């Protein structure tokens, strides 16, 4: 069984951690939140007309 040099382990750690960070940042910044203000304003616009 061949032995790996410590520099190879460090390069693998660096490589996979960079892939992990890039993958997470792409997932975080690719999320688009659709803000539906029109529906929210339409719900709150109902006023009560009191008839005594």
CHARMM internal coordinates of N, CA and C (Angstrom, degrees):
IC EDIT
DIST 1 N 1 CA 1.4593
DIST 1 CA 1 C 1.5301
ANGL 1 N 1 CA 1 C 108.72
DIST 1 C 2 N 1.3206
ANGL 1 CA 1 C 2 N 117.75
DIHE 1 N 1 CA 1 C 2 N 118.03
DIST 2 N 2 CA 1.4725
ANGL 1 C 2 N 2 CA 119.08
DIHE 1 CA 1 C 2 N 2 CA -177.16
DIST 2 CA 2 C 1.5318
ANGL 2 N 2 CA 2 C 111.87
DIHE 1 C 2 N 2 CA 2 C -72.71
DIST 2 C 3 N 1.3026
ANGL 2 CA 2 C 3 N 114.97
DIHE 2 N 2 CA 2 C 3 N 146.05
DIST 3 N 3 CA 1.4590
ANGL 2 C 3 N 3 CA 121.57
DIHE 2 CA 2 C 3 N 3 CA 179.11
DIST 3 CA 3 C 1.5257
ANGL 3 N 3 CA 3 C 109.17
DIHE 2 C 3 N 3 CA 3 C -91.91
DIST 3 C 4 N 1.3306
ANGL 3 CA 3 C 4 N 115.13
DIHE 3 N 3 CA 3 C 4 N 144.23
DIST 4 N 4 CA 1.4651
ANGL 3 C 4 N 4 CA 119.41
DIHE 3 CA 3 C 4 N 4 CA 176.29
DIST 4 CA 4 C 1.5191
ANGL 4 N 4 CA 4 C 109.06
DIHE 3 C 4 N 4 CA 4 C -96.84
DIST 4 C 5 N 1.2938
ANGL 4 CA 4 C 5 N 115.80
DIHE 4 N 4 CA 4 C 5 N 142.46
DIST 5 N 5 CA 1.4603
ANGL 4 C 5 N 5 CA 120.52
DIHE 4 CA 4 C 5 N 5 CA 177.16
DIST 5 CA 5 C 1.5278
ANGL 5 N 5 CA 5 C 109.04
DIHE 4 C 5 N 5 CA 5 C -72.71
DIST 5 C 6 N 1.3388
ANGL 5 CA 5 C 6 N 118.38
DIHE 5 N 5 CA 5 C 6 N 151.67
DIST 6 N 6 CA 1.4730
ANGL 5 C 6 N 6 CA 120.14
DIHE 5 CA 5 C 6 N 6 CA -179.73
DIST 6 CA 6 C 1.5237
ANGL 6 N 6 CA 6 C 113.51
DIHE 5 C 6 N 6 CA 6 C -61.12
DIST 6 C 7 N 1.3288
ANGL 6 CA 6 C 7 N 117.62
DIHE 6 N 6 CA 6 C 7 N -29.33
DIST 7 N 7 CA 1.4689
ANGL 6 C 7 N 7 CA 119.24
DIHE 6 CA 6 C 7 N 7 CA 179.60
DIST 7 CA 7 C 1.5269
ANGL 7 N 7 CA 7 C 110.31
DIHE 6 C 7 N 7 CA 7 C -65.71
DIST 7 C 8 N 1.3311
ANGL 7 CA 7 C 8 N 117.13
DIHE 7 N 7 CA 7 C 8 N -32.43
DIST 8 N 8 CA 1.4586
ANGL 7 C 8 N 8 CA 119.65
DIHE 7 CA 7 C 8 N 8 CA 177.66
DIST 8 CA 8 C 1.5257
ANGL 8 N 8 CA 8 C 111.10
DIHE 7 C 8 N 8 CA 8 C -67.13
DIST 8 C 9 N 1.3314
ANGL 8 CA 8 C 9 N 117.26
DIHE 8 N 8 CA 8 C 9 N -38.93
DIST 9 N 9 CA 1.4604
ANGL 8 C 9 N 9 CA 120.01
DIHE 8 CA 8 C 9 N 9 CA 177.75
DIST 9 CA 9 C 1.5223
ANGL 9 N 9 CA 9 C 110.53
DIHE 8 C 9 N 9 CA 9 C -64.72
DIST 9 C 10 N 1.3163
ANGL 9 CA 9 C 10 N 116.61
DIHE 9 N 9 CA 9 C 10 N -39.16
DIST 10 N 10 CA 1.4643
ANGL 9 C 10 N 10 CA 119.48
DIHE 9 CA 9 C 10 N 10 CA 178.88
DIST 10 CA 10 C 1.5210
ANGL 10 N 10 CA 10 C 111.39
DIHE 9 C 10 N 10 CA 10 C -67.40
DIST 10 C 11 N 1.3136
ANGL 10 CA 10 C 11 N 116.88
DIHE 10 N 10 CA 10 C 11 N -38.52
DIST 11 N 11 CA 1.4649
ANGL 10 C 11 N 11 CA 119.68
DIHE 10 CA 10 C 11 N 11 CA 177.93
DIST 11 CA 11 C 1.5245
ANGL 11 N 11 CA 11 C 111.17
DIHE 10 C 11 N 11 CA 11 C -67.30
DIST 11 C 12 N 1.3334
ANGL 11 CA 11 C 12 N 117.16
DIHE 11 N 11 CA 11 C 12 N -38.89
DIST 12 N 12 CA 1.4600
ANGL 11 C 12 N 12 CA 119.83
DIHE 11 CA 11 C 12 N 12 CA 176.79
DIST 12 CA 12 C 1.5239
ANGL 12 N 12 CA 12 C 111.02
DIHE 11 C 12 N 12 CA 12 C -65.05
DIST 12 C 13 N 1.3235
ANGL 12 CA 12 C 13 N 116.97
DIHE 12 N 12 CA 12 C 13 N -41.45
DIST 13 N 13 CA 1.4611
ANGL 12 C 13 N 13 CA 120.52
DIHE 12 CA 12 C 13 N 13 CA 177.75
DIST 13 CA 13 C 1.5256
ANGL 13 N 13 CA 13 C 110.50
DIHE 12 C 13 N 13 CA 13 C -62.41
DIST 13 C 14 N 1.3129
ANGL 13 CA 13 C 14 N 117.05
DIHE 13 N 13 CA 13 C 14 N -44.40
DIST 14 N 14 CA 1.4597
ANGL 13 C 14 N 14 CA 121.25
DIHE 13 CA 13 C 14 N 14 CA 178.58
DIST 14 CA 14 C 1.5241
ANGL 14 N 14 CA 14 C 110.95
DIHE 13 C 14 N 14 CA 14 C -63.92
DIST 14 C 15 N 1.3150
ANGL 14 CA 14 C 15 N 117.20
DIHE 14 N 14 CA 14 C 15 N -43.39
DIST 15 N 15 CA 1.4662
ANGL 14 C 15 N 15 CA 122.35
DIHE 14 CA 14 C 15 N 15 CA -178.23
DIST 15 CA 15 C 1.5283
ANGL 15 N 15 CA 15 C 110.94
DIHE 14 C 15 N 15 CA 15 C -62.77
DIST 15 C 16 N 1.3204
ANGL 15 CA 15 C 16 N 117.43
DIHE 15 N 15 CA 15 C 16 N -50.38
DIST 16 N 16 CA 1.4634
ANGL 15 C 16 N 16 CA 120.19
DIHE 15 CA 15 C 16 N 16 CA -177.42
DIST 16 CA 16 C 1.5245
ANGL 16 N 16 CA 16 C 112.31
DIHE 15 C 16 N 16 CA 16 C -71.27
DIST 16 C 17 N 1.3245
ANGL 16 CA 16 C 17 N 117.45
DIHE 16 N 16 CA 16 C 17 N -32.36
DIST 17 N 17 CA 1.4694
ANGL 16 C 17 N 17 CA 118.29
DIHE 16 CA 16 C 17 N 17 CA 176.91
DIST 17 CA 17 C 1.5279
ANGL 17 N 17 CA 17 C 111.00
DIHE 16 C 17 N 17 CA 17 C -69.87
DIST 17 C 18 N 1.3282
ANGL 17 CA 17 C 18 N 117.94
DIHE 17 N 17 CA 17 C 18 N -35.91
DIST 18 N 18 CA 1.4675
ANGL 17 C 18 N 18 CA 119.71
DIHE 17 CA 17 C 18 N 18 CA 176.51
DIST 18 CA 18 C 1.5245
ANGL 18 N 18 CA 18 C 111.10
DIHE 17 C 18 N 18 CA 18 C -67.68
DIST 18 C 19 N 1.3286
ANGL 18 CA 18 C 19 N 117.33
DIHE 18 N 18 CA 18 C 19 N -39.60
DIST 19 N 19 CA 1.4674
ANGL 18 C 19 N 19 CA 120.01
DIHE 18 CA 18 C 19 N 19 CA 175.97
DIST 19 CA 19 C 1.5238
ANGL 19 N 19 CA 19 C 110.14
DIHE 18 C 19 N 19 CA 19 C -62.52
DIST 19 C 20 N 1.3277
ANGL 19 CA 19 C 20 N 116.52
DIHE 19 N 19 CA 19 C 20 N -41.50
DIST 20 N 20 CA 1.4635
ANGL 19 C 20 N 20 CA 121.17
DIHE 19 CA 19 C 20 N 20 CA 178.84
DIST 20 CA 20 C 1.5304
ANGL 20 N 20 CA 20 C 111.01
DIHE 19 C 20 N 20 CA 20 C -61.85
DIST 20 C 21 N 1.3168
ANGL 20 CA 20 C 21 N 118.01
DIHE 20 N 20 CA 20 C 21 N -45.34
DIST 21 N 21 CA 1.4619
ANGL 20 C 21 N 21 CA 121.36
DIHE 20 CA 20 C 21 N 21 CA -179.98
DIST 21 CA 21 C 1.5267
ANGL 21 N 21 CA 21 C 111.78
DIHE 20 C 21 N 21 CA 21 C -66.74
DIST 21 C 22 N 1.3085
ANGL 21 CA 21 C 22 N 117.54
DIHE 21 N 21 CA 21 C 22 N -40.99
DIST 22 N 22 CA 1.4709
ANGL 21 C 22 N 22 CA 120.52
DIHE 21 CA 21 C 22 N 22 CA 179.10
DIST 22 CA 22 C 1.5185
ANGL 22 N 22 CA 22 C 110.52
DIHE 21 C 22 N 22 CA 22 C -65.83
DIST 22 C 23 N 1.3246
ANGL 22 CA 22 C 23 N 116.83
DIHE 22 N 22 CA 22 C 23 N -42.95
DIST 23 N 23 CA 1.4600
ANGL 22 C 23 N 23 CA 121.12
DIHE 22 CA 22 C 23 N 23 CA 179.65
DIST 23 CA 23 C 1.5273
ANGL 23 N 23 CA 23 C 111.05
DIHE 22 C 23 N 23 CA 23 C -62.33
DIST 23 C 24 N 1.3338
ANGL 23 CA 23 C 24 N 117.33
DIHE 23 N 23 CA 23 C 24 N -44.69
DIST 24 N 24 CA 1.4652
ANGL 23 C 24 N 24 CA 120.25
DIHE 23 CA 23 C 24 N 24 CA -179.85
DIST 24 CA 24 C 1.5205
ANGL 24 N 24 CA 24 C 112.01
DIHE 23 C 24 N 24 CA 24 C -68.35
DIST 24 C 25 N 1.3155
ANGL 24 CA 24 C 25 N 117.94
DIHE 24 N 24 CA 24 C 25 N -38.58
DIST 25 N 25 CA 1.4660
ANGL 24 C 25 N 25 CA 119.40
DIHE 24 CA 24 C 25 N 25 CA 179.46
DIST 25 CA 25 C 1.5253
ANGL 25 N 25 CA 25 C 110.93
DIHE 24 C 25 N 25 CA 25 C -68.63
DIST 25 C 26 N 1.3228
ANGL 25 CA 25 C 26 N 117.89
DIHE 25 N 25 CA 25 C 26 N -37.28
DIST 26 N 26 CA 1.4650
ANGL 25 C 26 N 26 CA 119.67
DIHE 25 CA 25 C 26 N 26 CA 176.77
DIST 26 CA 26 C 1.5220
ANGL 26 N 26 CA 26 C 111.15
DIHE 25 C 26 N 26 CA 26 C -65.72
DIST 26 C 27 N 1.3147
ANGL 26 CA 26 C 27 N 117.43
DIHE 26 N 26 CA 26 C 27 N -38.96
DIST 27 N 27 CA 1.4598
ANGL 26 C 27 N 27 CA 119.68
DIHE 26 CA 26 C 27 N 27 CA 177.84
DIST 27 CA 27 C 1.5227
ANGL 27 N 27 CA 27 C 111.48
DIHE 26 C 27 N 27 CA 27 C -68.53
DIST 27 C 28 N 1.3217
ANGL 27 CA 27 C 28 N 116.88
DIHE 27 N 27 CA 27 C 28 N -36.24
DIST 28 N 28 CA 1.4599
ANGL 27 C 28 N 28 CA 119.83
DIHE 27 CA 27 C 28 N 28 CA -178.18
DIST 28 CA 28 C 1.5277
ANGL 28 N 28 CA 28 C 111.33
DIHE 27 C 28 N 28 CA 28 C -70.58
DIST 28 C 29 N 1.3241
ANGL 28 CA 28 C 29 N 117.45
DIHE 28 N 28 CA 28 C 29 N -44.23
DIST 29 N 29 CA 1.4574
ANGL 28 C 29 N 29 CA 120.20
DIHE 28 CA 28 C 29 N 29 CA -175.05
DIST 29 CA 29 C 1.5227
ANGL 29 N 29 CA 29 C 113.44
DIHE 28 C 29 N 29 CA 29 C -86.34
DIST 29 C 30 N 1.3157
ANGL 29 CA 29 C 30 N 118.91
DIHE 29 N 29 CA 29 C 30 N -10.65
DIST 30 N 30 CA 1.4631
ANGL 29 C 30 N 30 CA 120.13
DIHE 29 CA 29 C 30 N 30 CA 178.62
DIST 30 CA 30 C 1.5186
ANGL 30 N 30 CA 30 C 111.74
DIHE 29 C 30 N 30 CA 30 C -88.01
DIST 30 C 31 N 1.3362
ANGL 30 CA 30 C 31 N 118.26
DIHE 30 N 30 CA 30 C 31 N -5.80
DIST 31 N 31 CA 1.4545
ANGL 30 C 31 N 31 CA 121.34
DIHE 30 CA 30 C 31 N 31 CA 179.97
DIST 31 CA 31 C 1.5217
ANGL 31 N 31 CA 31 C 109.26
DIHE 30 C 31 N 31 CA 31 C -77.68
DIST 31 C 32 N 1.3523
ANGL 31 CA 31 C 32 N 116.53
DIHE 31 N 31 CA 31 C 32 N 120.92
DIST 32 N 32 CA 1.4605
ANGL 31 C 32 N 32 CA 122.05
DIHE 31 CA 31 C 32 N 32 CA 179.28
DIST 32 CA 32 C 1.5224
ANGL 32 N 32 CA 32 C 108.93
DIHE 31 C 32 N 32 CA 32 C -108.19
DIST 32 C 33 N 1.3093
ANGL 32 CA 32 C 33 N 115.32
DIHE 32 N 32 CA 32 C 33 N 119.70
DIST 33 N 33 CA 1.4569
ANGL 32 C 33 N 33 CA 120.42
DIHE 32 CA 32 C 33 N 33 CA 179.53
DIST 33 CA 33 C 1.5147
ANGL 33 N 33 CA 33 C 108.64
DIHE 32 C 33 N 33 CA 33 C -92.24
DIST 33 C 34 N 1.3337
ANGL 33 CA 33 C 34 N 116.40
DIHE 33 N 33 CA 33 C 34 N 119.35
DIST 34 N 34 CA 1.4548
ANGL 33 C 34 N 34 CA 121.28
DIHE 33 CA 33 C 34 N 34 CA 178.99
DIST 34 CA 34 C 1.5183
ANGL 34 N 34 CA 34 C 108.29
DIHE 33 C 34 N 34 CA 34 C -86.36
DIST 34 C 35 N 1.3123
ANGL 34 CA 34 C 35 N 116.05
DIHE 34 N 34 CA 34 C 35 N 113.52
DIST 35 N 35 CA 1.4544
ANGL 34 C 35 N 35 CA 121.43
DIHE 34 CA 34 C 35 N 35 CA -177.58
DIST 35 CA 35 C 1.5238
ANGL 35 N 35 CA 35 C 108.74
DIHE 34 C 35 N 35 CA 35 C -94.22
DIST 35 C 36 N 1.3187
ANGL 35 CA 35 C 36 N 116.37
DIHE 35 N 35 CA 35 C 36 N 115.07
DIST 36 N 36 CA 1.4610
ANGL 35 C 36 N 36 CA 120.52
DIHE 35 CA 35 C 36 N 36 CA -178.35
DIST 36 CA 36 C 1.5288
ANGL 36 N 36 CA 36 C 109.16
DIHE 35 C 36 N 36 CA 36 C -102.24
DIST 36 C 37 N 1.3290
ANGL 36 CA 36 C 37 N 115.71
DIHE 36 N 36 CA 36 C 37 N 78.51
DIST 37 N 37 CA 1.4565
ANGL 36 C 37 N 37 CA 121.25
DIHE 36 CA 36 C 37 N 37 CA 179.90
DIST 37 CA 37 C 1.5157
ANGL 37 N 37 CA 37 C 111.76
DIHE 36 C 37 N 37 CA 37 C -71.56
DIST 37 C 38 N 1.3084
ANGL 37 CA 37 C 38 N 118.38
DIHE 37 N 37 CA 37 C 38 N -28.06
DIST 38 N 38 CA 1.4559
ANGL 37 C 38 N 38 CA 120.65
DIHE 37 CA 37 C 38 N 38 CA -177.52
DIST 38 CA 38 C 1.5231
ANGL 38 N 38 CA 38 C 111.30
DIHE 37 C 38 N 38 CA 38 C -64.87
DIST 38 C 39 N 1.3225
ANGL 38 CA 38 C 39 N 116.06
DIHE 38 N 38 CA 38 C 39 N -41.37
DIST 39 N 39 CA 1.4613
ANGL 38 C 39 N 39 CA 118.89
DIHE 38 CA 38 C 39 N 39 CA 178.30
DIST 39 CA 39 C 1.5249
ANGL 39 N 39 CA 39 C 111.09
DIHE 38 C 39 N 39 CA 39 C -68.76
DIST 39 C 40 N 1.3273
ANGL 39 CA 39 C 40 N 115.61
DIHE 39 N 39 CA 39 C 40 N -37.57
DIST 40 N 40 CA 1.4575
ANGL 39 C 40 N 40 CA 119.72
DIHE 39 CA 39 C 40 N 40 CA 179.92
DIST 40 CA 40 C 1.5283
ANGL 40 N 40 CA 40 C 110.98
DIHE 39 C 40 N 40 CA 40 C -66.35
DIST 40 C 41 N 1.3236
ANGL 40 CA 40 C 41 N 117.39
DIHE 40 N 40 CA 40 C 41 N -41.39
DIST 41 N 41 CA 1.4619
ANGL 40 C 41 N 41 CA 120.46
DIHE 40 CA 40 C 41 N 41 CA 178.96
DIST 41 CA 41 C 1.5261
ANGL 41 N 41 CA 41 C 111.23
DIHE 40 C 41 N 41 CA 41 C -70.06
DIST 41 C 42 N 1.2944
ANGL 41 CA 41 C 42 N 116.68
DIHE 41 N 41 CA 41 C 42 N -33.74
DIST 42 N 42 CA 1.4528
ANGL 41 C 42 N 42 CA 119.86
DIHE 41 CA 41 C 42 N 42 CA -179.75
DIST 42 CA 42 C 1.5326
ANGL 42 N 42 CA 42 C 110.97
DIHE 41 C 42 N 42 CA 42 C -68.00
DIST 42 C 43 N 1.3151
ANGL 42 CA 42 C 43 N 117.12
DIHE 42 N 42 CA 42 C 43 N -33.77
DIST 43 N 43 CA 1.4626
ANGL 42 C 43 N 43 CA 120.68
DIHE 42 CA 42 C 43 N 43 CA 178.78
DIST 43 CA 43 C 1.5317
ANGL 43 N 43 CA 43 C 110.84
DIHE 42 C 43 N 43 CA 43 C -68.80
DIST 43 C 44 N 1.3175
ANGL 43 CA 43 C 44 N 116.92
DIHE 43 N 43 CA 43 C 44 N -41.03
DIST 44 N 44 CA 1.4555
ANGL 43 C 44 N 44 CA 120.74
DIHE 43 CA 43 C 44 N 44 CA -176.22
DIST 44 CA 44 C 1.5213
ANGL 44 N 44 CA 44 C 113.16
DIHE 43 C 44 N 44 CA 44 C -81.61
DIST 44 C 45 N 1.3116
ANGL 44 CA 44 C 45 N 118.44
DIHE 44 N 44 CA 44 C 45 N -6.51
DIST 45 N 45 CA 1.4500
ANGL 44 C 45 N 45 CA 121.02
DIHE 44 CA 44 C 45 N 45 CA -175.31
DIST 45 CA 45 C 1.5273
ANGL 45 N 45 CA 45 C 112.61
DIHE 44 C 45 N 45 CA 45 C -81.92
DIST 45 C 46 N 1.3109
ANGL 45 CA 45 C 46 N 117.66
DIHE 45 N 45 CA 45 C 46 N -12.43
DIST 46 N 46 CA 1.4611
ANGL 45 C 46 N 46 CA 120.74
DIHE 45 CA 45 C 46 N 46 CA -179.23
DIST 46 CA 46 C 1.5292
ANGL 46 N 46 CA 46 C 109.83
DIHE 45 C 46 N 46 CA 46 C -67.49
DIST 46 C 47 N 1.3172
ANGL 46 CA 46 C 47 N 116.11
DIHE 46 N 46 CA 46 C 47 N 114.56
DIST 47 N 47 CA 1.4593
ANGL 46 C 47 N 47 CA 120.26
DIHE 46 CA 46 C 47 N 47 CA 178.36
DIST 47 CA 47 C 1.5173
ANGL 47 N 47 CA 47 C 108.97
DIHE 46 C 47 N 47 CA 47 C -104.36
DIST 47 C 48 N 1.2926
ANGL 47 CA 47 C 48 N 114.67
DIHE 47 N 47 CA 47 C 48 N 149.32
DIST 48 N 48 CA 1.4621
ANGL 47 C 48 N 48 CA 119.68
DIHE 47 CA 47 C 48 N 48 CA -179.54
DIST 48 CA 48 C 1.5257
ANGL 48 N 48 CA 48 C 109.51
DIHE 47 C 48 N 48 CA 48 C -93.77
DIST 48 C 49 N 1.3134
ANGL 48 CA 48 C 49 N 116.17
DIHE 48 N 48 CA 48 C 49 N 125.13
DIST 49 N 49 CA 1.4549
ANGL 48 C 49 N 49 CA 121.45
DIHE 48 CA 48 C 49 N 49 CA 175.68
DIST 49 CA 49 C 1.5254
ANGL 49 N 49 CA 49 C 107.78
DIHE 48 C 49 N 49 CA 49 C -101.89
DIST 49 C 50 N 1.3178
ANGL 49 CA 49 C 50 N 114.10
DIHE 49 N 49 CA 49 C 50 N 105.03
DIST 50 N 50 CA 1.4576
ANGL 49 C 50 N 50 CA 118.58
DIHE 49 CA 49 C 50 N 50 CA -178.17
DIST 50 CA 50 C 1.5291
ANGL 50 N 50 CA 50 C 109.54
DIHE 49 C 50 N 50 CA 50 C -79.87
DIST 50 C 51 N 1.3124
ANGL 50 CA 50 C 51 N 114.91
DIHE 50 N 50 CA 50 C 51 N 130.56
DIST 51 N 51 CA 1.4654
ANGL 50 C 51 N 51 CA 120.58
DIHE 50 CA 50 C 51 N 51 CA 176.44
DIST 51 CA 51 C 1.5244
ANGL 51 N 51 CA 51 C 107.18
DIHE 50 C 51 N 51 CA 51 C -120.31
DIST 51 C 52 N 1.3152
ANGL 51 CA 51 C 52 N 115.49
DIHE 51 N 51 CA 51 C 52 N 105.94
DIST 52 N 52 CA 1.4624
ANGL 51 C 52 N 52 CA 119.60
DIHE 51 CA 51 C 52 N 52 CA -177.05
DIST 52 CA 52 C 1.5063
ANGL 52 N 52 CA 52 C 109.91
DIHE 51 C 52 N 52 CA 52 C -87.16
END
COOR INIT
IC SEED 1 N 1 CA 1 C
IC BUILD
